[in-house]
Amino acid sequence: MTTQTRKIAFIGAGNMTQSIVGGMVSSGYPSDHIFVSNPSAGKLEKMAQSLNVHTSHDNAEIANAADVIVLAVKPQLMADVCAALTEQVSNLADKLIVTIAAGIRIEKYRSYLGDTIRMVRVMPNTPSLVGKGMSGLVADDRVSDDDKAYITEAFDGVGETLWVADEDELDILGAVAGSGPAYFFEFMASLQKAAVNLGFDREKARAMVQQTALGAAEMAIASELELEDLRKQVTSKGGSTAKGVEQYQAHDLDKTSDDAVKAAVKRNQEMAKLF
Ligand SMILES: NC(=O)c1ccc[n+]([C@@H]2O[C@H](COP(=O)([O-])OP(=O)(O)OC[C@H]3O[C@@H](n4cnc5c(N)ncnc54)[C@H](OP(=O)(O)O)[C@@H]3O)[C@@H](O)[C@H]2O)c1
């Protein structure tokens, strides 16, 4: 079955669903093949108007109509949502189940939805909301290459996609790319404060920092050099950048990042046990 012929149902019309569906429609996915359900009306009305997708307050109705079901509710609601789908959708085993919820492992979905499901877990990150996401994906071994190509194409609409080997790797991806925007904001805010501490206007400092972050990210994407070599390339010996970089090295930025990622992986693993 090709991308164009699959009917896809999103359970939950929150921020992430709105972005993913927006990306899919912009990339040419037929909106009459997209179904979205949500308890409250406002988000559905907005999506029906702006994206021309089918909407419903009934999760089972759209799940029954679709070939692919995307579970896009908060993790704490997942058990109840899945229990209702199990009762009201007859052929779950024939559908591709995709979840974007953080933390919940495939094994847990099997206990909710039955042992015969085929499933993809996607871990998008917040920049997906502006089409610059980094989504990690992992599938169980029942998911076909065709399924994988299909779901890659769907998430390519909100940024880049990266398949990982297993759910442990997805925890690591979550700790780097999922939590990463917060690390970058923390660093950007600290650079902004440093400029303000020297008397710079707050708004001007912000403009300077955010444009520099964007420029550095785009240079990294455009370059084939290792990131460390890119850093060396913009650091003349004895110059002012070298003096600044020395300060970061003196405070062991590598160790700080290592500790941060390990702490976030540990928390991902702890949270997986909560659901
Ligand atoms: N946002 C991110 O950057 C991000 C990143 C990675 C993963 N995720 C995961 O993506 C999922 C959705 O996140 P989000 O940011 O889109 O959350 P969100 O904006 O809060 O959206 C969740 C939606 O689910 C709806 N909902 C509540 N109960 C429901 C039910 N029983 N059946 C169907 N829909 C129901 C809510 O409707 P009402 O508002 O009407 O209650 C809301 O529209 C979460 O599991 C989250 O962990 C999000």
The ligand as a MOL file (V3000), in Angstrom:
LIG
                    3D

  0  0  0     0  0            999 V3000
M  V30 BEGIN CTAB
M  V30 COUNTS 48 52 0 0 0
M  V30 BEGIN ATOM
M  V30 1 N 4.9480 18.4970 22.0340 0
M  V30 2 C 6.1200 17.9020 21.9020 0
M  V30 3 O 7.1490 18.5360 21.6420 0
M  V30 4 C 6.2470 16.3840 22.0180 0
M  V30 5 C 7.4830 15.7870 21.7820 0
M  V30 6 C 7.5950 14.4080 21.8470 0
M  V30 7 C 6.4990 13.6400 22.1550 0
M  V30 8 N 5.3000 14.2350 22.4110 0 CHG=1
M  V30 9 C 4.1660 13.3660 22.7850 0
M  V30 10 O 3.0950 13.6150 21.8940 0
M  V30 11 C 1.8630 13.3950 22.5770 0
M  V30 12 C 0.9760 14.5950 22.3100 0
M  V30 13 O 1.6640 15.7390 22.7460 0
M  V30 14 P 1.1050 17.2020 22.4560 0
M  V30 15 O 2.1960 18.1300 22.7800 0
M  V30 16 O 0.4580 17.2260 21.1150 0 CHG=-1
M  V30 17 O -0.0180 17.2790 23.6130 0
M  V30 18 P -1.3400 18.1520 23.6940 0
M  V30 19 O -1.1880 19.3960 22.9060 0
M  V30 20 O -1.7300 18.2320 25.1380 0
M  V30 21 O -2.3930 17.2230 22.9270 0
M  V30 22 C -3.0100 16.1010 23.4740 0
M  V30 23 C -4.4260 16.0590 22.8950 0
M  V30 24 O -5.0560 14.8660 23.3150 0
M  V30 25 C -6.4250 15.1640 23.4840 0
M  V30 26 N -7.0830 14.1430 24.3010 0
M  V30 27 C -7.2530 14.0940 25.6460 0
M  V30 28 N -7.9320 12.9720 25.9800 0
M  V30 29 C -8.1990 12.3100 24.8200 0
M  V30 30 C -8.8840 11.1230 24.5080 0
M  V30 31 N -9.4190 10.3440 25.4660 0
M  V30 32 N -9.0080 10.7780 23.2280 0
M  V30 33 C -8.4920 11.5340 22.2170 0
M  V30 34 N -7.8140 12.6830 22.4650 0
M  V30 35 C -7.6710 13.0560 23.7460 0
M  V30 36 C -6.4070 16.5290 24.1540 0
M  V30 37 O -7.6720 17.1290 23.9940 0
M  V30 38 P -8.2140 18.2760 24.9850 0
M  V30 39 O -7.2440 19.4000 24.9280 0
M  V30 40 O -9.5380 18.5810 24.4150 0
M  V30 41 O -8.2560 17.6190 26.3440 0
M  V30 42 C -5.3080 17.2320 23.3690 0
M  V30 43 O -5.8310 17.9030 22.2390 0
M  V30 44 C 2.1950 13.1880 24.0490 0
M  V30 45 O 2.1190 11.8130 24.3650 0
M  V30 46 C 3.6160 13.6620 24.1750 0
M  V30 47 O 4.3540 12.8960 25.1310 0
M  V30 48 C 5.1390 15.5800 22.3340 0
M  V30 END ATOM
M  V30 BEGIN BOND
M  V30 1 1 1 2
M  V30 2 2 2 3
M  V30 3 1 2 4
M  V30 4 1 4 5
M  V30 5 2 4 48
M  V30 6 2 5 6
M  V30 7 1 6 7
M  V30 8 2 7 8
M  V30 9 1 8 9
M  V30 10 1 8 48
M  V30 11 1 9 10
M  V30 12 1 9 46
M  V30 13 1 10 11
M  V30 14 1 11 12
M  V30 15 1 11 44
M  V30 16 1 12 13
M  V30 17 1 13 14
M  V30 18 2 14 15
M  V30 19 1 14 16
M  V30 20 1 14 17
M  V30 21 1 17 18
M  V30 22 2 18 19
M  V30 23 1 18 20
M  V30 24 1 18 21
M  V30 25 1 21 22
M  V30 26 1 22 23
M  V30 27 1 23 24
M  V30 28 1 23 42
M  V30 29 1 24 25
M  V30 30 1 25 26
M  V30 31 1 25 36
M  V30 32 1 26 27
M  V30 33 1 26 35
M  V30 34 2 27 28
M  V30 35 1 28 29
M  V30 36 1 29 30
M  V30 37 2 29 35
M  V30 38 1 30 31
M  V30 39 2 30 32
M  V30 40 1 32 33
M  V30 41 2 33 34
M  V30 42 1 34 35
M  V30 43 1 36 37
M  V30 44 1 36 42
M  V30 45 1 37 38
M  V30 46 2 38 39
M  V30 47 1 38 40
M  V30 48 1 38 41
M  V30 49 1 42 43
M  V30 50 1 44 45
M  V30 51 1 44 46
M  V30 52 1 46 47
M  V30 END BOND
M  V30 END CTAB
M  END
